[in-house]
Amino acid sequence: MDFSDNPEEAAFRARARAWLDANATVRDGSEKVQDHFMARDAAEVARARDWQARKAKAGWAGLTWPREFGGQGATPIEQVIWNQEEGRYAVPPNVFLIGIGLVGPTVMIHGTEDQKKTVLPRALTGEDIWCQLFSEPAAGSDLAGIRTRARRDGDGWVISGQKVWTSGAHYSTHGILLARSNPQVPKHKGLTMFLVELSDPAIEARPIRQISGGASFNEVFIDNLRVPDSARLGGESEGWKVALTTLMNERFSISIGRATGGARAEDLIALARRVERNGRPAIEDGEVRARIADFTARQRGLEFTSYRVMTSLSRGEAPGEEGSIGKLLLGRLRQEMGAFGMELAGTAAGISAAAQDDVARWRNEYLTAPGNRIAGGSDEIQRTIIGERILGLPPEIRVDKDVAFSEL
């Protein structure tokens, strides 16, 4: 692994930092801890739109997009460098991650010329905000098991069903939606993808209040939504192929764009120096030091695993399955660190006043970690990927592979 920038990468980093220095403020550590791509309110969405428009105008948006679609044709490692540098500044959350990282690349491959001309420019500049209408209550982690129906009606389609865990749907303007168009064939073969507008009255997004107090994801109800055939993305009953493109880009975006924020072992050390245990600074307690040492070792292991991805990207290679390793281990680590931070902070960790943000962050880490362990592929899905694609273990037995969905 090579942890250093080559000359071209160093020059790119310098240009990025110079622009950010001139257009943003370096973080001072007082910012509230939050998900790096979820907005808390309409005002934050507005600030995010303004920031995205400024980046697009200066050529810092959609870096890896081909120039023909408004991007810069940059390398993946340059996107990594930009993410690292931007993460040092107090900028709005990246509510455009799904539109630019997932939807845009999928439209480039499967979209019509009209769809490319309509979707891509507005996603790049932040005029449109996209969400991913995939997961459903009855499907669990089985994306191909969805029940939302799309039936032909003349020159268009009528779509009805329910989605769940849809991040950002309550402030998104558009969604990429997977529906079942043919239940008489095996579940992977009867799906069709659509691009829909969330302002349509047939779509209702209901935020789900989370245990942490936030409401970043939603239930979405679709009741006889009528869309023209021009809203179809890819071929009829070829939605699984389109979905795989989206999921591939999701994994890629997570690999190069995972937030560097969140709790760190260094933050636990700082907390342990401020609070007491048995009448002494907690950092002097042997058990506390041992726990923090364990967290530090695990955190460093994840860091070096991410360097493997970055090194592959720097060499122009596609990222491997290391992303699943990081996804699996990071969620559990954050949950355990959050629990220990709450233990150190004591009763102060239960206070929600803004003045207590320095300790309330540990409550937030602990309560949001279970959701993070599900989002983007549950722990079980990541273990399956690691087992089958990295370790070469026999694949899971799938008895429904050749059975019509209507018979399941």
C-alpha positions in Angstrom: 0.0 0.0 0.0 1.2 3.5 -0.8 -0.2 6.1 1.6 1.4 9.2 -0.1 0.1 11.3 -2.9 2.0 11.1 -6.2 2.9 14.5 -7.7 -0.3 14.8 -9.7 -2.4 13.9 -6.7 -0.5 16.3 -4.5 -1.1 19.1 -7.1 -4.8 18.3 -7.2 -5.0 18.3 -3.4 -3.4 21.7 -3.3 -5.9 23.1 -5.8 -8.8 21.7 -3.9 -7.6 23.1 -0.6 -6.9 26.5 -2.1 -10.5 26.7 -3.4 -12.0 25.5 -0.2 -9.9 27.9 1.8 -11.3 30.7 -0.3 -14.9 29.5 -0.1 -15.5 27.7 3.2 -14.5 27.8 6.9 -12.4 25.1 8.5 -14.2 23.0 11.1 -13.5 24.1 14.7 -14.9 21.0 16.4 -18.1 22.7 17.6 -20.3 21.4 14.9 -23.1 19.1 15.8 -22.5 15.5 15.0 -24.9 14.3 12.2 -25.1 12.0 9.2 -22.8 13.4 6.5 -25.5 13.3 3.8 -28.7 13.9 5.6 -30.2 17.4 6.2 -32.0 18.3 9.4 -34.4 20.9 8.1 -35.4 23.0 5.0 -32.8 25.7 5.8 -30.0 23.1 5.7 -31.3 21.8 2.4 -31.2 25.4 1.0 -27.6 25.8 2.2 -26.7 22.5 0.6 -28.2 23.6 -2.7 -26.3 26.8 -2.6 -23.0 25.0 -1.8 -23.6 22.5 -4.6 -24.3 25.2 -7.1 -21.1 26.9 -6.2 -19.1 23.7 -6.5 -20.7 22.9 -9.9 -19.9 26.4 -11.2 -16.3 26.1 -10.1 -15.9 22.5 -11.5 -15.8 20.6 -8.3 -19.1 18.7 -8.6 -19.4 15.3 -10.3 -15.7 15.1 -10.5 -15.6 11.5 -11.9 -18.5 12.1 -14.3 -17.4 12.1 -18.0 -17.0 15.6 -19.4 -19.7 15.0 -22.0 -22.2 14.9 -19.0 -20.9 17.9 -17.3 -18.2 16.3 -15.1 -14.5 16.7 -15.0 -13.4 13.2 -16.0 -11.4 13.0 -12.8 -9.9 9.8 -11.4 -11.6 8.0 -8.5 -8.6 8.8 -6.3 -9.1 12.5 -7.1 -12.6 12.2 -5.8 -11.3 10.6 -2.6 -8.8 13.5 -2.2 -11.7 16.0 -2.7 -13.8 14.2 -0.1 -10.9 14.2 2.4 -10.3 17.9 1.9 -13.9 19.0 1.9 -14.4 17.0 5.1 -12.1 19.4 6.9 -14.5 22.3 6.3 -17.9 23.3 7.9 -20.0 22.7 4.8 -23.6 21.5 4.5 -24.4 17.8 4.3 -24.1 16.2 0.9 -27.8 15.6 0.2 -26.8 15.0 -3.5 -24.9 11.8 -2.8 -27.6 9.6 -4.3 -28.3 11.8 -7.3 -24.6 12.2 -8.3 -23.2 9.0 -7.0 -26.0 6.5 -7.8 -28.7 7.9 -10.1 -26.5 9.9 -12.5 -24.1 7.1 -13.4 -27.1 4.7 -13.8 -28.8 7.1 -16.2 -25.6 7.5 -18.2 -25.6 3.8 -18.9 -29.3 2.9 -19.2 -31.0 6.3 -19.9 -32.4 7.6 -23.1 -30.9 10.8 -24.6 -33.8 12.8 -23.3 -33.4 11.4 -19.8 -29.7 12.2 -19.8 -30.4 15.8 -20.9 -33.1 16.2 -18.3 -31.7 14.4 -15.3 -27.9 14.9 -15.3 -27.5 18.7 -15.4 -30.1 19.3 -12.7 -28.6 16.6 -10.4 -25.1 18.1 -10.9 -26.1 21.6 -9.9 -28.3 20.6 -7.0 -31.6 21.7 -8.5 -32.9 18.2 -8.1 -32.4 16.0 -5.0 -32.8 12.3 -5.5 -33.7 9.4 -3.2 -33.6 5.6 -3.8 -37.0 3.9 -3.7 -35.9 0.3 -3.3 -36.5 -1.3 0.1 -39.9 -2.6 1.1 -41.5 -3.8 4.3 -42.1 -7.4 3.1 -38.8 -7.8 1.2 -36.3 -7.3 4.0 -32.8 -7.6 2.6 -34.0 -9.3 -0.5 -34.3 -6.5 -3.0 -35.7 -8.9 -5.7 -38.6 -9.7 -3.3 -40.3 -6.3 -3.8 -44.1 -6.2 -4.2 -44.7 -2.6 -5.5 -46.6 -3.2 -8.8 -46.3 -1.4 -12.1 -48.9 -2.3 -14.7 -49.2 -1.1 -18.2 -52.0 1.4 -18.9 -52.1 2.5 -22.5 -48.9 4.5 -23.3 -47.9 4.7 -19.6 -47.8 2.9 -16.3 -49.7 2.8 -13.0 -47.6 2.2 -10.0 -48.8 1.3 -6.5 -47.0 0.0 -3.4 -45.0 1.0 -0.4 -41.3 1.7 0.2 -39.5 2.0 3.5 -36.2 3.2 5.0 -36.0 5.8 2.1 -33.3 8.2 3.2 -34.1 11.9 2.5 -37.4 11.2 0.8 -39.1 14.0 2.8 -37.0 16.7 1.1 -36.1 14.9 -2.2 -37.6 16.1 -5.4 -37.2 12.9 -7.4 -36.7 9.2 -6.9 -35.4 6.1 -8.7 -38.1 3.5 -8.2 -38.0 -0.3 -8.7 -41.3 -2.0 -9.2 -42.6 -5.4 -10.2 -44.0 -5.3 -13.7 -44.4 -9.1 -14.3 -45.2 -11.4 -11.3 -45.5 -14.5 -13.6 -41.7 -14.9 -14.0 -38.9 -15.5 -11.4 -38.5 -12.6 -9.1 -35.3 -11.2 -10.6 -36.8 -11.2 -14.2 -40.0 -9.3 -13.6 -38.8 -5.9 -12.4 -38.8 -2.5 -14.1 -37.1 0.7 -13.1 -38.7 4.2 -13.2 -37.7 7.8 -12.6 -40.5 9.6 -10.6 -41.2 13.0 -9.3 -42.0 13.1 -5.5 -44.2 16.2 -5.9 -46.9 14.0 -7.5 -49.9 13.8 -5.1 -49.9 10.0 -5.6 -46.7 9.8 -3.6 -46.6 10.4 0.1 -43.4 10.4 2.2 -43.8 9.9 6.0 -40.7 10.5 8.1 -39.9 7.7 10.6 -38.9 9.1 14.0 -35.8 7.2 15.0 -34.7 6.3 18.5 -32.0 9.0 18.3 -34.7 11.7 17.9 -33.9 12.3 14.3 -36.1 11.5 11.3 -33.8 11.0 8.3 -35.5 8.2 6.6 -39.1 7.5 5.6 -42.0 5.3 4.6 -43.2 6.2 1.1 -46.6 5.3 -0.1 -47.4 5.1 -3.8 -51.1 5.1 -4.7 -52.0 4.7 -8.4 -49.1 6.8 -9.6 -49.4 7.4 -13.3 -46.2 7.9 -15.3 -45.5 8.0 -19.0 -43.4 5.3 -20.5 -40.7 7.9 -20.9 -40.2 7.6 -17.1 -39.0 4.0 -17.5 -35.3 3.6 -17.1 -33.9 0.7 -19.1 -36.0 -2.0 -20.7 -39.2 -3.4 -19.5 -38.6 -6.3 -17.1 -34.9 -5.4 -17.1 -35.0 -3.5 -13.8 -32.7 -6.0 -12.0 -29.9 -5.2 -14.5 -30.5 -1.5 -13.9 -30.7 -2.0 -10.2 -27.3 -3.8 -10.2 -25.8 -0.8 -11.9 -27.2 1.5 -9.2 -26.0 -0.9 -6.4 -22.6 -1.1 -7.9 -22.4 2.7 -7.9 -23.7 2.8 -4.4 -20.9 0.6 -3.2 -18.4 2.6 -5.2 -19.7 5.9 -3.7 -19.5 4.4 -0.2 -15.9 3.2 -0.9 -14.6 6.6 -2.0 -17.1 8.9 -0.1 -17.5 7.3 3.4 -17.5 10.1 5.9 -14.4 10.5 7.9 -16.5 12.1 10.7 -18.2 10.3 13.5 -16.6 9.3 16.8 -12.9 8.4 16.9 -10.8 6.8 19.6 -9.1 10.1 20.0 -12.4 11.6 21.0 -12.8 9.0 23.7 -9.3 9.9 25.0 -10.3 13.5 25.2 -13.5 12.6 27.0 -11.7 10.3 29.4 -9.3 13.2 30.3 -12.3 15.4 31.2 -14.4 13.0 33.3 -13.6 11.2 36.5 -13.8 7.6 37.5 -13.3 6.6 41.2 -12.2 10.2 42.0 -9.5 10.3 39.4 -9.4 11.3 35.7 -10.9 8.3 33.8 -7.9 8.2 31.5 -5.8 7.0 34.5 -8.0 3.9 35.0 -6.5 0.7 33.6 -9.8 -0.7 32.3 -10.6 2.6 30.5 -7.2 2.6 28.9 -7.5 -1.0 27.8 -10.9 -0.4 26.2 -9.7 2.7 24.3 -6.6 0.8 23.2 -8.8 -1.9 21.8 -10.9 0.7 19.9 -7.8 2.3 18.6 -6.4 -1.0 17.2 -9.7 -1.8 15.5 -10.0 1.7 14.1 -6.5 1.6 12.7 -7.3 -1.8 11.1 -10.3 -0.3 9.3 -8.2 2.7 8.3 -5.6 0.5 6.7 -8.3 -1.5 5.0 -9.6 1.7 3.5 -6.1 2.5 2.3 -6.2 -0.7 0.3 -9.2 0.6 -1.6 -7.6 4.0 -2.1 -4.4 2.4 -3.4 -6.4 0.4 -5.9 -8.2 3.5 -7.0 -4.9 5.4 -7.3 -3.7 2.7 -9.7 -6.8 3.0 -11.8 -8.2 -0.3 -10.5 -11.8 -1.0 -9.4 -12.3 -1.3 -5.6 -12.5 -4.9 -4.4 -14.8 -6.4 -1.7 -12.9 -4.5 1.0 -15.9 -2.1 1.2 -18.0 -4.9 2.7 -15.4 -5.6 5.4 -15.4 -1.9 6.3 -19.2 -1.7 6.2 -19.5 -4.7 8.5 -16.9 -3.8 11.1 -17.4 0.0 11.2 -21.1 -0.2 12.3 -20.4 -2.5 15.2 -17.3 -0.4 16.2 -19.3 2.8 16.3 -22.0 1.2 18.3 -19.6 -0.1 20.9 -17.7 3.2 21.1 -20.9 5.1 21.5 -21.9 2.8 24.4 -18.6 3.3 26.1 -18.7 7.0 25.6 -22.1 7.1 27.3 -20.7 5.0 30.1 -17.8 7.5 30.6 -20.0 10.6 30.3 -22.5 9.2 32.8 -25.8 11.0 33.3 -24.7 13.9 31.2 -25.0 11.7 28.1 -28.8 11.7 28.6 -29.1 15.5 28.4 -30.2 16.7 25.0 -29.5 20.5 25.5 -27.3 22.0 22.8 -24.8 22.9 25.5 -24.1 19.2 26.1 -23.3 18.3 22.5 -19.8 17.3 23.5 -21.2 14.3 25.4 -24.5 13.9 23.6 -22.5 12.9 20.6 -22.0 9.5 22.3 -25.7 8.9 22.7 -26.1 9.8 19.0 -23.4 7.4 18.0 -24.9 4.6 20.0 -28.5 5.1 18.9 -27.8 5.7 15.2 -25.3 2.8 14.8 -28.0 0.0 14.5 -29.6 1.9 11.5 -26.1 2.3 9.9 -25.6 -1.4 10.3 -28.7 -2.0 8.1 -28.5 0.8 5.6 -26.6 0.0 2.4 -26.7 -3.7 3.1 -27.2 -5.4 6.5 -24.5 -7.2 8.4 -25.9 -10.5 7.1 -25.6 -9.3 3.5 -22.0 -8.1 4.0 -21.1 -11.5 5.5 -22.6 -13.2 2.5 -20.5 -11.0 0.2 -17.3 -11.6 2.1 -18.0 -15.3 2.3 -18.9 -15.9 -1.3 -16.7 -13.3 -3.1 -13.6 -13.0 -0.9 -13.3 -16.4 0.9 -14.8 -18.4 -2.0 -17.3 -20.3 0.2 -20.2 -22.1 -1.4 -23.1 -19.8 -2.2 -26.3 -19.8 -0.2 -28.9 -22.2 -1.4 -31.7 -20.3 -3.2 -34.7 -22.5 -3.7 -36.8 -19.7 -5.2 -34.4 -18.9 -8.1 -36.5 -20.4 -10.9 -40.0 -20.0 -9.3 -42.5 -17.4 -10.6 -42.9 -14.6 -8.1 -46.7 -15.1 -8.0 -46.1 -18.6 -6.6 -43.8 -17.6 -3.8 
